[in-house]
């Protein structure tokens, strides 16, 4: 009979008329190995089944058909008589009958396997097996006394792969054949149970979700009927109205803008994109701290004590901050100059801003504008853009939840400028006390009072700060720390903080004063203390690693001294020993270079050479000497013997070559210095013409 699955197809099928290729194209799947045209006798298995065709019906609308066959007995192929041809799709073979397998009548193993197969068939009927009806008919109407016939029948109705079924057909030992059929039945039971389990899990999950959905819909309907709950849009509008009613100090224009937006929100559908835009706008407006301020600390002594606790030295800076606080206390507002802390990295500009906030008992917010090139970061985006949001200033008010925080604008000297506008121009309105009382963010489009906010800016240099922006600031310079101040800062702040942050105890680390002095003098010569902190952290990490490698009772105090300091931090990058311990040689002079990041001593060396002489001389040898002969002796580099100036040769004259990383200004200064030196030497000794004739080479180190 016809079946629904692939496994129900007969083991040997008559090939469809019209050719196998056409059948493959129309059905969309390849034919089985035992269907279609047989190319040669080698494609056939050696042992098969002799079939008697009972019925053959061709499909009316598609190639192929259905055949009903009756298996008779097993046969074995001995040789091929003829190959297939266009008229005969099957080859002719010479076969012989294979005797049926006979089961021993008194074998206990055969009997046990026979009973186990019957029991397994009954268990299989309890599951959702695809051929459950077939097995049910076998158990009811067929004779189950012959174990081998039962095994053949069960194997033919199973969904086992072809190779397993062929192995059962070929098997000559009764016990082995029964074992193979029993194994096929066991697999069928496991597959049926797994399929049933998965089906029940999916149905249970779907039923649970569907039941929850139906109950939630009913609950929502009941709550609406009892006026206990409104729809989502009305709930959102009601929450916004309640939040607006609780706001204090909202300007008239801002309140009007919120009312208009709520009215607009009521006309929009929740699925509309404009609904989310209006909702986001109202969320930002209701989240701002309108009129909420913290009470400032009016105790100037407490403020001074906090500044001294957080920072060592910097007395002039602390004095200026206290003056600013005093004016704020007396006036009651912070309107006035905006403080701008200028200094090299690592001197504590950002930490001073935190100390000011702590001294005033205000909230603190910091954001960096280094490399900022988009005006929208300051003034916000317009609401027409997707993902629009307010600028950093409005975000600071929302995060701090007060209207008078201390906002630190870091790296103001590194502002960028691009096609999105000039952020420095946007900061003019923010930092101008005469304008920031009605600051208007592009996203909110409503005035926000920033007059109570204390703005503090930090920068490394003032050269790159635009003039109009710098005009609104009061520059407070922090030059850096000298050797003694660094020693005190390390002992009072850096060493205790480093020990605490690295999980080690004070009983595990001791840094001698000689090692600390050497560390500051030869390793950390920058103006700030950031490099010194890094070195101390490096020492603490190495000690922490050594402690972890030891047991708790074996851990001892580690003393960092001059003897083992290089083991922790390596060789010193600087040298504190004098390069010229016996004084400067002729032609060498010490100079001092200063930048915003610190300073450095330079040894500038110059040598002169008169064309035609045998060797050059340092410039120090050409200077006149007033001892002995009173300057009448011949001078190095061609001084005259009779006190008269020598005649210049055509094309000769002083030539100056300056090497080193110099700018245009330093190159011009070198020419001016040579001119001045030539005049000065001429005033001292009219006969000395060295600088008028010599080729001078001056090198300035980087």
C-alpha positions in Angstrom: 0.0 0.0 0.0 1.0 3.6 -0.4 2.8 5.2 2.5 3.6 8.8 3.6 7.3 8.5 4.4 10.5 7.9 2.5 11.1 4.6 4.4 7.7 3.2 3.2 8.9 3.1 -0.5 9.4 -0.4 -1.7 13.0 -1.8 -1.5 12.9 -2.5 -5.2 10.8 -0.2 -7.4 9.9 -0.3 -11.1 11.6 2.8 -12.6 9.2 5.5 -13.7 8.4 5.8 -17.4 9.8 8.8 -19.2 13.3 8.4 -17.8 14.8 9.0 -14.4 16.4 12.4 -15.3 13.0 13.8 -16.0 11.6 12.4 -12.8 14.4 14.0 -10.8 13.8 17.4 -12.4 10.0 17.3 -11.7 10.2 15.9 -8.1 13.0 18.2 -7.0 14.9 15.4 -5.2 17.2 12.7 -6.3 16.0 9.1 -6.7 17.0 6.4 -4.4 19.9 4.1 -5.2 17.6 1.2 -6.0 15.3 3.2 -8.4 15.9 4.5 -11.9 17.9 3.0 -14.7 20.4 0.3 -13.9 23.6 0.9 -15.7 25.2 -2.6 -15.1 24.9 -5.6 -13.0 27.5 -4.2 -10.6 24.9 -1.8 -9.3 22.9 -4.7 -7.8 23.5 -6.3 -4.4 24.4 -10.0 -4.4 21.4 -11.1 -2.3 18.0 -9.7 -2.8 14.3 -10.8 -2.9 12.2 -12.4 -5.6 9.1 -10.3 -6.1 5.7 -11.1 -7.7 4.1 -8.0 -9.1 0.5 -7.8 -8.0 -0.6 -4.4 -9.3 1.0 -1.5 -11.3 -0.8 1.9 -11.5 0.7 4.9 -13.4 0.2 8.4 -12.0 -2.0 10.4 -14.3 -0.4 13.8 -13.8 3.3 13.1 -13.1 5.9 10.5 -14.3 6.1 7.3 -12.3 3.5 5.2 -10.6 2.7 2.8 -7.8 3.5 -0.9 -7.7 2.3 -3.6 -5.3 4.6 -6.6 -5.0 4.5 -9.8 -3.1 7.9 -11.1 -1.8 8.5 -14.8 -2.4 11.9 -15.8 -1.2 15.6 -14.7 -1.2 17.7 -15.0 -4.3 21.4 -14.6 -5.0 22.9 -13.1 -8.2 25.4 -15.3 -9.9 26.1 -13.5 -13.1 24.8 -10.8 -15.5 23.2 -12.1 -18.7 22.5 -8.8 -20.5 22.9 -5.2 -19.9 20.1 -2.6 -19.9 19.1 -1.1 -23.2 16.6 1.7 -24.2 13.8 -0.8 -24.4 14.6 -2.7 -21.2 15.5 -0.5 -18.2 16.5 -3.6 -16.1 19.3 -5.9 -16.8 18.9 -9.7 -17.0 20.7 -11.7 -14.3 21.1 -15.4 -13.5 20.0 -16.1 -10.0 19.5 -19.0 -7.6 17.3 -19.4 -4.6 18.8 -18.9 -1.2 17.5 -21.3 1.4 15.5 -19.8 4.3 17.2 -19.4 7.6 16.0 -22.0 10.1 15.8 -21.4 13.8 16.8 -24.2 16.2 13.6 -25.3 17.9 15.0 -25.8 21.4 17.2 -22.7 21.6 16.6 -20.6 24.7 18.3 -17.6 23.2 16.0 -17.7 20.2 12.9 -18.0 22.4 14.1 -15.1 24.6 14.8 -12.9 21.6 11.4 -13.9 20.1 9.6 -12.8 23.3 11.6 -9.6 23.6 10.7 -8.6 20.0 7.0 -9.1 20.7 7.2 -7.1 24.0 9.1 -4.3 22.2 6.4 -4.2 19.5 3.8 -3.8 22.2 5.8 -1.0 23.9 6.2 0.7 20.5 2.4 0.7 20.1 2.2 2.9 23.2 4.3 5.7 21.5 3.5 8.0 18.6 5.2 5.7 16.1 4.4 6.6 12.4 3.5 2.9 11.5 1.5 2.2 14.7 -1.5 0.9 12.8 0.6 -1.6 10.8 2.2 -3.0 13.9 -1.2 -3.2 15.6 -2.5 -5.3 12.7 0.5 -7.5 12.8 0.0 -8.3 16.5 -3.8 -8.8 16.1 -4.1 -10.8 12.9 -0.7 -12.4 12.0 0.8 -15.5 13.4 3.6 -14.5 15.7 4.8 -18.0 16.5 7.6 -18.1 13.8 10.4 -15.8 15.1 12.2 -15.4 11.8 9.0 -14.5 9.8 8.1 -12.1 12.5 11.6 -10.6 12.3 11.3 -10.1 8.5 7.9 -8.5 8.8 9.0 -6.1 11.6 12.2 -5.1 9.7 10.2 -4.4 6.6 7.8 -2.0 8.4 10.5 -0.2 10.3 12.1 3.2 9.3 15.7 1.8 9.6 18.3 2.8 7.0 18.8 0.6 3.9 22.2 -0.8 5.0 20.7 -2.1 8.3 17.8 -3.8 6.5 20.1 -5.3 3.9 22.3 -6.7 6.7 19.2 -8.4 8.2 18.3 -9.9 4.8 21.9 -11.2 4.2 22.3 -12.7 7.7 22.3 -16.5 7.8 22.4 -17.0 11.5 19.0 -17.0 13.2 20.2 -15.6 16.5 22.2 -12.8 14.9 19.2 -11.9 12.6 16.9 -11.7 15.6 19.4 -9.5 17.5 19.7 -7.1 14.6 15.9 -6.8 14.3 15.6 -6.3 18.1 18.2 -3.5 17.9 16.2 -1.9 15.1 13.1 -2.0 17.3 14.9 -0.5 20.3 16.1 2.4 18.1 12.6 3.0 16.9 11.3 3.2 20.5 14.0 5.7 21.5 13.3 7.9 18.4 9.6 7.7 19.1 10.0 8.7 22.8 12.3 11.6 21.9 9.9 12.8 19.3 7.0 12.6 21.7 9.0 14.4 24.5 9.9 17.3 22.2 6.4 17.5 20.9 5.0 17.7 24.5 7.5 20.3 25.5 6.7 22.5 22.6 2.9 22.1 23.2 3.3 22.9 26.9 5.4 26.0 26.2 2.9 27.2 23.6 0.0 26.5 25.9 1.6 28.3 28.8 2.4 31.4 26.8 -1.0 31.4 25.2 -2.7 31.0 28.6 -0.7 33.9 30.0 -1.5 36.1 27.1 -5.2 35.4 27.4 -5.2 36.1 31.1 -3.3 39.4 30.7 -5.7 40.5 28.1 -8.6 39.7 30.4 -7.0 41.4 33.3 -6.3 44.5 31.3 -9.9 44.6 30.1 -11.2 44.2 33.7 -9.0 47.0 35.0 -10.1 49.3 32.3 -13.8 48.5 33.0 -13.2 49.4 36.6 -11.2 52.6 35.8 -8.2 51.2 37.5 -5.9 51.5 34.5 -5.8 53.7 31.4 -4.0 52.9 28.2 -0.2 53.5 27.8 -0.4 56.9 26.2 -2.7 58.3 28.8 -0.5 56.9 31.6 2.6 58.5 30.0 0.8 61.9 29.7 -0.4 61.7 33.3 3.1 60.9 34.6 4.5 63.9 32.7 1.8 66.2 34.1 2.5 65.1 37.6 6.3 65.5 37.1 5.8 69.1 35.8 3.5 70.0 38.7 6.3 69.0 41.1 8.9 71.2 39.4 10.0 74.5 41.2 11.6 77.5 39.6 10.7 76.7 36.0 10.9 79.7 33.7 7.7 80.8 32.0 9.0 80.0 28.5 10.1 76.5 29.6 6.7 75.8 31.2 4.9 76.9 28.1 7.2 74.7 25.9 6.4 71.6 28.1 2.6 72.3 28.0 2.7 72.6 24.2 4.7 69.3 23.9 2.2 67.5 26.2 -0.7 68.7 24.0 1.1 67.5 20.9 1.8 64.2 22.6 -1.9 63.6 23.1 -2.5 63.9 19.3 0.1 61.3 18.3 -0.1 57.6 18.2 2.3 55.6 20.4 3.6 53.8 17.3 4.6 57.1 15.6 8.3 58.1 15.5 7.2 61.7 16.6 5.7 60.3 19.7 9.1 59.0 20.9 10.7 62.4 20.0 8.2 64.3 22.1 8.5 61.8 24.9 12.3 62.1 25.0 12.1 65.9 25.1 9.7 65.8 28.0 11.9 63.3 29.9 14.8 65.7 29.6 12.8 68.7 30.6 11.3 67.1 33.7 14.7 65.6 34.7 16.5 68.9 34.9 17.0 70.4 38.4 15.0 73.6 37.9 15.8 75.8 40.9 17.4 73.0 43.0 20.6 74.2 44.5 23.0 73.0 47.3 23.9 75.3 50.1 27.4 76.6 49.8 29.9 76.3 52.6 30.3 79.7 54.2 33.2 78.7 56.5 36.4 80.0 54.8 38.6 78.3 57.4 37.1 74.9 56.5 37.6 75.6 52.8 41.2 76.5 53.4 41.7 73.4 55.5 40.3 71.2 52.7 42.6 72.8 50.1 45.6 72.2 52.4 44.6 68.6 53.0 44.3 67.8 49.3 47.4 69.7 48.0 50.8 70.5 49.2 52.4 73.9 48.5 50.8 76.0 45.7 50.2 78.8 48.2 49.5 81.5 45.6 47.0 79.2 43.8 45.2 78.4 47.0 45.2 82.1 48.0 43.6 83.1 44.7 40.9 80.3 45.0 40.1 81.5 48.5 39.8 85.1 47.3 37.3 83.9 44.7 35.4 82.0 47.3 35.3 85.0 49.6 33.8 87.2 46.9 31.3 84.4 46.2 30.3 84.3 49.9 29.9 88.1 50.1 28.1 88.5 46.8 26.0 85.4 47.0 26.7 84.4 43.4 29.6 83.1 41.3 29.3 85.6 38.5 32.6 87.1 37.6 35.8 85.8 36.1 36.1 82.2 35.1 39.2 80.6 36.6 41.5 78.8 34.1 44.3 76.7 35.7 47.3 76.7 33.4 50.3 74.4 33.9 52.2 71.4 32.7 50.8 67.9 33.1 50.8 66.3 36.5 50.7 69.4 38.7 47.2 68.8 39.9 44.9 71.0 37.9 42.0 68.6 37.8 42.4 67.6 41.4 42.3 71.3 42.4 38.9 71.6 40.7 37.7 68.6 42.8 39.0 70.3 45.9 37.2 73.5 45.1 33.9 71.6 44.8 34.6 69.8 48.1 35.5 73.1 49.8 32.2 74.7 48.6 30.1 71.6 49.4 29.0 71.4 45.7 28.5 68.6 43.3 31.4 68.1 40.8 31.2 67.2 37.1 34.1 67.0 34.7 34.3 66.7 30.9 37.1 67.0 28.5 37.0 69.1 25.3 40.4 67.9 24.0 40.0 67.3 20.3 36.3 68.3 20.3 35.2 69.5 16.9 31.4 69.3 17.0 29.4 72.3 18.4 26.6 69.9 19.2 28.7 68.4 22.0 28.3 71.8 23.8 25.0 73.1 22.6 23.2 69.9 21.8 21.5 68.5 18.6 18.4 69.8 17.0 15.4 67.5 17.5 15.0 67.0 13.8 18.0 64.6 13.8 17.7 60.9 14.7 19.2 60.2 18.1 19.4 63.8 19.1 20.3 64.7 22.7 21.3 67.7 24.7 24.9 68.9 25.1 27.4 68.3 27.9 26.3 71.2 29.9 22.7 70.1 30.2 23.9 66.5 30.8 26.0 67.8 33.7 22.9 69.4 35.3 20.9 66.2 34.9 23.6 64.0 36.3 24.5 66.2 39.3 20.7 67.0 39.9 21.5 70.5 41.1 21.6 73.9 39.4 24.9 75.1 41.0 27.5 72.4 40.4 31.2 72.9 39.8 31.8 72.0 36.2 35.5 71.4 35.2 36.1 71.9 31.4 39.4 70.0 30.9 42.0 70.5 28.1 40.4 73.7 26.9 43.6 74.6 25.0 43.1 71.5 22.7 39.7 72.4 21.2 39.3 71.3 17.6 37.6 73.0 14.8 35.9 71.3 11.8 33.1 71.5 9.3 30.6 71.0 12.2 31.4 74.4 13.7 33.8 76.0 16.2 33.3 74.7 19.7 35.3 77.5 21.2 32.7 80.0 19.9 30.0 77.9 21.5 31.8 78.1 24.9 31.7 81.9 24.7 28.0 81.9 25.7 28.6 79.2 28.3 31.5 81.0 30.1 30.3 84.6 29.7 28.6 85.6 33.0 26.5 88.2 31.1 25.0 85.6 28.8 24.8 82.3 30.5 21.8 83.3 32.6 19.7 82.3 29.6 21.7 79.6 28.0 19.6 78.0 25.2 20.4 74.4 24.3 19.5 73.5 20.7 17.7 70.3 21.8 15.6 71.9 24.6 15.1 75.2 22.9 14.3 76.8 26.2 16.4 79.1 28.5 18.4 77.4 31.2 20.0 79.5 34.0 23.8 78.7 34.3 24.7 81.8 36.3 24.9 79.7 39.5 27.3 77.2 38.0 31.0 77.6 38.8 33.1 76.9 35.7 36.8 76.0 36.0 38.9 75.4 33.0 42.3 73.7 32.7 45.0 74.0 30.0 48.6 73.3 29.4 49.3 76.5 27.5 47.4 79.6 26.7 48.8 80.1 23.2 46.2 77.9 21.5 43.2 79.3 23.4 41.2 81.7 21.2 41.5 85.3 22.2 37.8 86.0 22.9 37.6 82.8 25.0 40.8 83.6 26.9 39.5 87.2 27.6 36.6 85.7 29.7 39.0 83.7 31.9 41.3 84.6 34.7 44.5 82.6 34.2 46.0 81.0 37.3 49.4 79.5 36.5 50.7 76.5 38.3 54.4 76.3 37.4 55.2 73.0 39.0 57.1 71.6 42.0 60.7 71.9 43.1 62.7 69.0 44.6 61.8 69.6 48.2 58.1 69.9 47.4 58.1 66.6 45.5 59.7 64.9 48.4 57.0 66.2 50.7 54.2 65.3 48.3 55.6 61.7 47.9 55.8 61.2 51.7 52.4 62.7 52.5 50.3 61.7 49.5 51.8 59.5 46.8 53.4 56.7 48.9 50.4 56.1 51.2 48.0 56.2 48.2 50.2 53.7 46.2 50.4 51.3 49.1 46.6 51.3 49.6 45.7 51.0 46.0 48.0 48.0 45.4 46.8 45.9 48.2 50.0 45.8 50.2 50.5 46.8 53.8 52.8 49.4 55.2 54.7 46.7 56.9 55.7 45.2 53.5 57.2 48.3 51.9 59.8 50.8 53.1 61.4 53.4 50.8 64.5 55.1 52.2 64.9 58.8 52.0 68.1 58.4 49.9 66.3 56.2 47.4 63.4 58.6 47.2 65.7 61.6 46.7 67.6 59.7 44.0 64.3 58.6 42.4 63.1 62.2 42.2 66.4 63.7 41.1 67.4 61.2 38.4 64.1 59.5 37.3 61.3 62.1 37.7 62.4 65.5 36.6 59.1 66.7 35.1 57.3 69.7 36.5 54.5 67.6 38.0 54.4 64.4 40.0 52.7 62.0 37.5 56.0 60.3 36.5 56.9 60.0 40.1 53.6 58.3 40.8 54.2 55.8 38.0 57.6 54.9 39.4 56.1 54.3 42.9 53.4 52.2 41.4 56.0 50.2 39.5 57.8 49.5 42.7 54.6 48.5 44.5 53.6 46.1 41.7 56.9 44.3 41.9 56.6 44.0 45.7 53.0 42.8 45.4 54.2 40.0 42.9 56.9 38.9 45.3 54.5 38.8 48.2 52.0 36.7 46.3 54.7 34.1 45.4 55.4 33.6 49.1 53.3 32.0 51.9 51.6 34.2 54.4 54.1 33.4 57.2 57.1 33.9 54.9 56.3 37.5 53.9 58.7 40.1 55.2 59.4 43.8 54.9 61.0 44.9 51.6 63.3 47.9 52.0 63.9 49.8 48.8 67.3 51.5 49.1 70.0 52.8 46.8 71.5 49.3 46.5 68.3 47.7 45.0 66.5 50.7 43.5 67.6 49.9 39.9 66.2 46.4 40.3 62.7 47.9 40.6 62.8 50.9 38.2 65.8 50.2 35.9 68.5 52.6 35.0 67.9 56.3 35.5 67.1 58.3 32.3 68.8 61.5 33.7 72.2 62.1 35.2 72.6 64.4 38.2 76.4 64.4 38.0 78.0 67.5 36.4 79.0 67.1 32.8 81.9 69.4 33.3 82.9 69.1 37.0 86.0 71.4 36.6 84.2 74.3 35.0 83.1 75.1 31.5 85.8 74.6 28.8 86.4 77.3 26.2 83.6 77.4 23.7 80.9 75.8 25.9 78.3 77.7 27.9 75.3 76.5 29.9 71.8 77.6 28.9 68.3 77.0 30.2 65.4 76.0 28.1 61.8 76.5 29.4 58.5 75.3 28.0 55.0 74.9 29.3 55.9 71.2 30.2 59.0 72.0 32.2 62.6 73.1 31.8 66.0 71.7 31.1 69.7 72.8 31.1 71.5 72.8 27.8 75.2 72.9 27.1 75.8 75.0 24.0 79.1 74.4 22.2 80.7 76.6 19.5 83.9 76.3 17.5 85.5 78.7 15.0 87.9 78.0 12.1 89.7 80.6 9.9 90.1 79.5 6.3 93.7 78.9 5.6 94.7 77.9 9.1 95.6 74.4 10.1 93.0 73.7 12.7 90.0 75.2 14.4 89.8 76.6 17.8 87.1 77.0 20.4 85.6 80.4 20.5 86.9 80.9 24.0 90.5 80.9 22.7 89.8 83.9 20.5 88.7 86.3 23.2 91.2 89.0 24.2 93.4 88.6 27.2 94.4 91.8 29.2 97.1 90.1 31.3 100.8 90.2 30.5 101.4 92.0 27.2 98.1 93.9 27.4 96.6 92.2 24.5 99.4 92.9 22.0 100.3 89.2 21.4 99.2 87.4 18.3 95.7 86.0 18.6 94.6 82.6 17.6 92.7 82.7 14.3 94.9 85.3 12.6 95.3 88.3 15.0 97.7 91.1 13.6 101.2 91.4 15.0 101.5 95.2 14.8 98.1 96.0 16.2 96.5 96.9 12.9 93.5 95.1 11.5 94.5 92.6 8.8 93.1 93.2 5.3 90.3 90.9 4.3 90.6 88.6 1.4 88.0 88.9 -1.4 85.1 86.6 -0.7 86.1 86.0 2.9 84.1 86.9 6.0 82.3 85.4 9.0 80.1 82.4 8.3 77.8 81.0 11.0 76.4 77.5 10.9 73.9 76.6 13.6 72.8 73.0 14.1 70.1 71.5 16.3 66.3 71.6 16.4 65.8 75.3 16.2 63.0 77.5 15.0 63.3 80.7 12.9 63.5 82.9 16.0 66.4 81.0 17.5 68.2 81.2 14.1 67.8 84.9 14.0 68.9 85.2 17.6 72.1 83.4 16.7 72.9 85.9 14.0 72.2 88.8 16.4 74.5 87.2 19.0 77.4 86.9 16.4 77.0 90.5 15.4 77.0 91.6 19.1 80.1 89.4 19.9 81.9 90.8 16.9 81.3 94.4 18.1 82.1 93.5 21.7 85.5 91.9 20.7 86.3 94.8 18.5 85.8 97.2 21.5 88.1 95.1 23.7 90.8 94.4 21.1 90.7 96.2 17.9 93.4 93.9 16.4 91.4 90.7 17.0 89.7 89.8 13.7 88.8 86.2 14.4 85.1 86.7 14.4 85.4 88.7 11.2 87.1 85.9 9.3 86.2 82.6 11.1 83.6 80.0 10.0 81.7 79.5 13.3 79.8 76.3 14.0 77.4 76.4 17.0 75.4 73.4 18.1 72.4 73.6 20.4 71.3 70.2 21.8 67.6 69.2 21.5 
